[in-house]
Amino acid sequence: MSTPPASSPQLAARVVAAHGRLMRVQLADGRESVARPPGRQTQLVCGDKVICELDAQHDELRIVSVAPRSGALYRSNARGQAELIAANLTLLAVVVAPLPAPDFFIVDRYLAAAECAGMQAIVLLNKTDVPCTADIDAALQVYSRLDLSVRRVCAHTHAGLEQLRSALRNETSALVGQSGVGKSSLSRALVPQSAASVGELLRDEGGRHTTTAVSLYDLPGGGAIVDSPGVRDFAPAIDRLDAATLGFREVAALREGCRFADCRHMREPDCAVRSAVGISLDSRRYESYRRLRRLFERLQPTPGRRQMR
């Protein structure tokens, strides 16, 4: 009877970059290597914790299992289906800047996604070397009154950078926001080695350099950041939102005073949320809630629609 071949040792790793069928994983000892997912139906993203084995035939690592996720950031596509962006996050840093002009409705949607996923969230005003308008200051004060941390930094001058490093220490954070607000500049300021193109680390089957849209970097002193591409719009995954509050913490605080337990806070009578608009509830934030509520109801899953879990 022949002796069966010894099984390959299993290696714990974390996905730090993904592009198509190629993954860049970081092993427990800090080394990085290219790995392949177990099958075409398995979607992996930055932050995923995986187990790998060496595929001796092809001299490469093969991912054999994925650990359960926590702190996952999802978005909705045009069909209302959830698309995973990053996993195992503990903090979402939503970046804005004086230029381009901030879209605080996008900020609200990222904050709603973080609230419903159980992540901490902060708002970062980058480019403090550019004059800030009174409207931007007023909007940031609204977030401060919601007990959200608001920080002012400048990737170019490094103003506020040490304080930001302290806030991100030992967290797995994602930098998100509009295009042009300087997320990649912040990544380079926080982690100088992130300036290297990830495309130089990954090659496709033909040996050509490839690039990746989302990358994870270790922070000096502890923690990690995920740098994601800028967006023109963002909709949180509908099936990941709390149906009663949509992740708006001021709505959660007020809704107990509504006449109806299933109040949508849109047109219902005796609604405590609507009564608070312009008083304890910021008018723009309420409009943001209304917009997300309409989107939520338009994209709500219907029987037979397949959702990614």
Legacy VTK file of the C-alpha trace (Angstrom):
# vtk DataFile Version 3.0
C-alpha trace
ASCII
DATASET POLYDATA
POINTS 309 float
0.000 0.000 0.000
1.408 3.335 -0.999
1.835 6.080 1.574
-0.460 9.090 0.982
1.374 12.371 0.388
1.800 14.586 3.426
-0.645 17.444 3.515
0.684 20.950 3.125
0.929 22.976 6.362
-1.808 25.540 6.786
-0.858 29.205 7.085
-2.988 31.960 8.594
-2.984 35.155 6.537
-4.842 38.378 5.813
-5.802 39.701 2.378
-4.060 43.039 1.761
-4.869 43.528 -1.932
-7.149 41.933 -4.485
-7.360 42.086 -8.252
-9.468 39.643 -10.209
-8.293 36.111 -9.468
-5.139 37.228 -7.655
-4.846 38.063 -3.973
-1.969 39.552 -2.069
-1.878 38.056 1.425
0.191 38.899 4.470
1.326 35.943 6.550
1.596 35.916 10.333
5.341 36.635 10.208
4.779 39.760 8.079
5.843 38.275 4.736
3.583 38.892 1.754
2.791 36.557 -1.100
0.406 36.101 -4.005
-2.410 33.611 -3.398
-5.376 32.275 -5.325
-8.913 31.904 -3.955
-10.460 28.432 -3.664
-13.059 28.919 -6.401
-14.682 31.408 -8.702
-17.694 31.804 -6.428
-15.616 32.947 -3.440
-15.284 36.717 -3.191
-12.383 37.977 -1.120
-11.608 41.553 -0.116
-9.033 43.491 1.868
-9.152 42.610 5.539
-10.385 39.048 5.044
-8.706 36.544 7.354
-7.877 33.361 5.475
-6.118 30.008 5.732
-3.669 29.147 2.943
-1.864 26.031 1.786
1.105 25.732 -0.547
0.197 24.405 -3.976
3.479 22.631 -4.708
2.514 21.843 -8.294
2.241 25.528 -9.179
4.572 26.823 -6.446
1.989 29.256 -5.093
-0.326 29.685 -2.149
-3.949 28.633 -2.411
-6.595 29.989 -0.058
-8.607 27.122 1.388
-10.946 28.864 3.846
-12.165 32.299 4.948
-12.894 33.214 8.555
-16.299 34.712 9.474
-16.321 38.450 8.860
-17.061 41.307 11.232
-17.121 45.044 10.557
-17.811 44.474 6.863
-18.433 47.472 4.602
-20.971 46.842 1.831
-22.481 49.031 -0.843
-25.607 48.620 -2.976
-25.337 48.280 -6.712
-27.984 49.580 -9.124
-30.047 46.407 -8.647
-30.027 46.718 -4.865
-27.602 43.819 -4.417
-24.924 44.035 -1.747
-21.299 44.323 -2.857
-18.538 43.791 -0.330
-15.803 46.454 -0.178
-13.681 45.548 2.871
-13.922 43.235 5.868
-13.008 43.090 9.545
-12.923 46.860 9.952
-13.213 48.487 13.359
-13.309 52.110 12.225
-14.542 54.027 9.182
-12.827 57.356 8.475
-14.949 59.465 6.117
-12.735 62.050 4.428
-13.948 65.428 3.153
-12.098 68.537 2.006
-12.873 72.182 1.183
-12.206 71.238 -2.458
-13.929 69.435 -4.038
-16.998 70.793 -2.265
-18.172 68.218 0.282
-21.275 66.166 -0.432
-22.464 65.581 3.115
-25.251 63.304 1.882
-22.491 60.861 0.884
-20.869 61.335 4.289
-24.180 60.506 5.979
-24.524 57.287 4.004
-21.057 56.097 4.979
-21.837 56.946 8.606
-25.108 55.006 8.356
-23.250 51.982 6.992
-20.735 52.155 9.838
-23.452 52.532 12.479
-25.357 49.496 11.211
-22.183 47.405 10.917
-21.152 48.139 14.499
-18.064 50.121 13.486
-16.761 53.312 15.009
-16.702 56.279 12.642
-14.857 59.574 12.406
-15.081 62.479 9.964
-11.784 63.834 8.630
-11.482 67.281 7.104
-8.364 67.082 4.943
-6.576 69.976 3.178
-6.737 72.370 6.119
-4.309 74.580 4.181
-7.313 75.508 1.997
-9.823 78.031 3.451
-12.937 76.364 4.842
-16.400 77.895 4.357
-18.847 78.632 7.146
-21.238 76.042 5.685
-18.632 73.314 5.976
-17.835 74.328 9.547
-21.547 74.249 10.429
-21.970 70.770 8.924
-18.970 69.457 10.875
-20.411 70.891 14.085
-23.585 68.858 13.495
-21.490 65.674 13.517
-19.700 66.776 16.671
-23.064 67.216 18.404
-23.844 63.612 17.476
-20.781 62.536 19.483
-18.861 61.725 16.313
-15.177 62.524 16.305
-14.333 65.280 13.798
-10.658 65.792 13.024
-8.872 68.354 10.865
-5.722 67.232 9.088
-3.554 68.093 6.117
-1.698 65.393 4.229
0.435 68.064 2.516
1.644 69.935 5.626
1.186 66.995 8.045
-0.908 69.199 10.343
-2.888 67.039 12.776
-1.241 63.884 11.481
0.252 62.711 14.789
-3.127 63.039 16.500
-4.720 61.081 13.659
-2.101 58.343 13.992
-2.993 58.050 17.671
-6.696 57.768 16.850
-6.035 55.024 14.279
-3.569 53.065 16.409
-4.619 49.440 16.913
-7.681 49.955 14.692
-8.346 48.450 11.281
-9.629 51.536 9.488
-10.874 52.346 6.013
-10.440 55.760 4.401
-13.519 56.475 2.290
-15.073 59.479 0.587
-15.398 61.467 -2.599
-12.804 61.501 -5.342
-10.177 64.185 -4.917
-10.374 64.641 -1.137
-6.860 63.266 -0.642
-7.360 59.773 0.785
-4.315 58.345 -0.989
-2.265 61.362 0.085
-3.285 60.670 3.667
-2.316 57.017 3.230
1.124 58.014 1.952
1.572 60.467 4.819
0.551 57.852 7.393
2.345 54.923 5.754
5.187 56.069 3.454
5.614 52.618 1.884
2.051 52.821 0.539
3.428 55.109 -2.191
4.672 51.978 -3.969
2.261 50.829 -6.660
0.434 47.658 -5.696
0.533 46.866 -9.392
4.222 46.121 -8.927
3.286 43.405 -6.438
0.697 41.529 -8.478
0.982 39.966 -11.917
-1.672 38.302 -13.985
-1.358 34.948 -15.751
0.498 36.600 -18.655
3.107 38.114 -16.376
1.792 41.651 -16.867
1.596 44.100 -13.983
-1.892 44.579 -12.606
-3.376 47.222 -10.345
-5.855 47.060 -7.507
-8.551 49.460 -6.358
-8.398 48.712 -2.633
-5.261 48.098 -0.568
-4.484 47.492 3.114
-1.366 48.861 4.816
0.039 48.305 8.297
0.423 51.468 10.345
3.703 52.105 12.152
2.971 51.623 15.831
-0.003 49.334 15.327
-3.211 49.111 13.337
-3.902 49.116 9.610
-5.666 51.269 7.056
-7.568 50.359 3.921
-7.325 52.939 1.148
-10.367 52.735 -1.132
-10.959 54.592 -4.411
-12.920 57.820 -4.402
-16.605 57.799 -5.309
-19.104 60.122 -6.934
-21.922 58.505 -4.984
-22.383 55.811 -2.371
-25.380 53.774 -1.263
-25.006 51.451 1.725
-26.188 47.880 1.225
-29.934 47.971 1.845
-30.145 44.574 3.519
-27.426 45.618 5.979
-29.273 48.699 7.254
-31.419 48.792 10.372
-34.917 49.116 8.898
-36.187 51.330 11.726
-33.419 53.963 11.831
-31.267 53.397 8.700
-28.252 54.019 10.916
-29.138 57.620 11.854
-28.380 57.819 15.555
-30.565 60.872 16.166
-33.524 59.032 14.620
-32.819 56.116 16.949
-32.894 58.482 19.926
-36.187 60.136 18.899
-38.251 57.282 17.460
-39.508 56.017 20.826
-41.667 59.140 21.021
-43.506 58.371 17.764
-47.171 57.427 17.887
-46.681 54.315 15.747
-44.034 51.683 16.474
-43.448 51.158 12.741
-43.262 54.878 11.939
-41.146 55.588 8.856
-40.727 59.245 9.913
-41.861 60.462 6.520
-45.549 61.487 6.584
-46.981 59.648 9.575
-48.923 61.695 12.148
-47.504 62.372 15.614
-43.979 61.566 14.504
-41.409 62.623 17.108
-38.659 62.641 14.498
-40.428 65.057 12.172
-41.407 67.260 15.132
-37.727 67.609 16.051
-36.590 68.814 12.612
-34.955 72.213 12.883
-34.861 71.939 16.673
-32.843 68.974 17.936
-32.634 67.313 14.510
-30.636 69.099 11.837
-32.767 69.833 8.754
-30.130 68.679 6.289
-29.586 65.448 8.189
-33.332 64.806 8.125
-33.393 65.370 4.367
-30.502 62.931 4.117
-32.546 60.389 6.075
-35.536 60.940 3.761
-33.409 60.353 0.661
-31.965 57.146 2.064
-35.441 55.992 3.177
-36.756 56.425 -0.364
-33.769 54.522 -1.752
-34.223 51.822 0.891
-37.838 51.297 -0.093
-37.054 51.329 -3.813
-34.258 48.771 -3.501
-35.736 46.562 -0.794
-35.127 42.922 -1.637
-38.027 41.162 -3.332
-38.760 37.418 -3.135
-36.398 35.509 -5.384
-33.773 38.256 -5.539
-30.438 36.808 -4.578
-28.477 38.768 -1.974
-24.834 38.254 -1.055
-24.393 37.346 2.593
LINES 1 310
309 0 1 2 3 4 5 6 7 8 9 10 11 12 13 14 15 16 17 18 19 20 21 22 23 24 25 26 27 28 29 30 31 32 33 34 35 36 37 38 39 40 41 42 43 44 45 46 47 48 49 50 51 52 53 54 55 56 57 58 59 60 61 62 63 64 65 66 67 68 69 70 71 72 73 74 75 76 77 78 79 80 81 82 83 84 85 86 87 88 89 90 91 92 93 94 95 96 97 98 99 100 101 102 103 104 105 106 107 108 109 110 111 112 113 114 115 116 117 118 119 120 121 122 123 124 125 126 127 128 129 130 131 132 133 134 135 136 137 138 139 140 141 142 143 144 145 146 147 148 149 150 151 152 153 154 155 156 157 158 159 160 161 162 163 164 165 166 167 168 169 170 171 172 173 174 175 176 177 178 179 180 181 182 183 184 185 186 187 188 189 190 191 192 193 194 195 196 197 198 199 200 201 202 203 204 205 206 207 208 209 210 211 212 213 214 215 216 217 218 219 220 221 222 223 224 225 226 227 228 229 230 231 232 233 234 235 236 237 238 239 240 241 242 243 244 245 246 247 248 249 250 251 252 253 254 255 256 257 258 259 260 261 262 263 264 265 266 267 268 269 270 271 272 273 274 275 276 277 278 279 280 281 282 283 284 285 286 287 288 289 290 291 292 293 294 295 296 297 298 299 300 301 302 303 304 305 306 307 308
